[in-house]
Amino acid sequence: MRKPNDTTLKEAIQKMLKTYKLTSKLEETTILNAWPELMGTAVANRTTQIYIHQKKLFIRIESSVIKNELMLVKTGILEKLNERAGGGEVIKEIVFL
């Protein structure tokens, strides 16, 4: 039986992340790790660089054909990635390099 002051491990971790202001970094890392799973192996294998800076996701893709196709569905990708990170607006824009 839990006591009134007891917290779950999940609550304790969330409180620690909030206290040390690590929540946004965790969300960004979640997005970077989810890229291969959400986009598939064909896109992931041709992605040479991916990073987030000031709520912008920068992606370098080797194939210009794939890059153009991804530009057409940029909004959908943005929604999927933000949803994966917890539903907030972690990324505001995607920039293809």
N, C-alpha and C positions, 0 to 999 in steps of 0.2 A: 504494500500500500504506500502510495506517495504522500509525502508530507507537504504542507502548503508552500514551503519555500523551495522545494525540489523543482528542478527544471530538467527537461529532457536533453539528451545530447544534441539533438538538432537545434533546440532553442539556444543552448549554450554556444554552439558554433556560430549561429547567426548573430548572436550578441557580440561575440568576439570579432567577427568580420566587420560588423558595423562600428565597433569601438575603434578598431585599428584602421578603419577606412579601406578595407580590402575587398568590399563587395563588388565594386566596379571592375577591379582586376580579375576577380574570379569569373564574373560574367564574360569579360573579354576572352579569357582563357577558354571558357566553355565554347564560345563562338569559333575560335581558332581550331579547337579540337574537333568541332562538329563539321567543319568544312568538307573533309573527305567523305564523311558518311552522308551528308545532305546532297552533295553534288555528284557523287559517284566516283568510281576509280578513274574513268577516262579524263575527267576534269582535274581531279586531284593529282594524277600523274603528270599533268602538264602545268600545274601550279608550281612556280619556282620560288615565289616569295609571297608571304601573306602576313600583314601586321595591322594593328589598330593604333591610330594617333588622333587624338581630339575628336572622338566619336566618328571617325572616318575609317572605313576598312579599305586598305590598299592591297590590291591583288595583282601580281605579275603572272601572266599566262603566256606560255611559249607559243601556242597556236593562235594565230589571228582569227581563224574561222571560229574557234570556240569562244574567243574573247568577244567577237561580234554577236554571237548567239546569246552569251551571258548578258551583254549590254541590253538586249531586247527584253529580257526578263528580270532586270535589275530590281524592280520593285518587289516582285515575288520572292526573290532571294533575300532581300532585306527583311521582309516580314518573317520568313522562315527562320532566319538567324536570330532575330530579336525574340521570337517566340521560344526558340530553343534555350535562350539565355534567361528565361524567366518571364517574358512578356513585356518587360520595360523597353524603353528606347535606348539600348546600349549603343547602337550604330545608327547614325542619321544618314549616312551617304556611303556609297561604294564607289571606289575609284579604281579603274583598271589601268595598269601601267603597261 
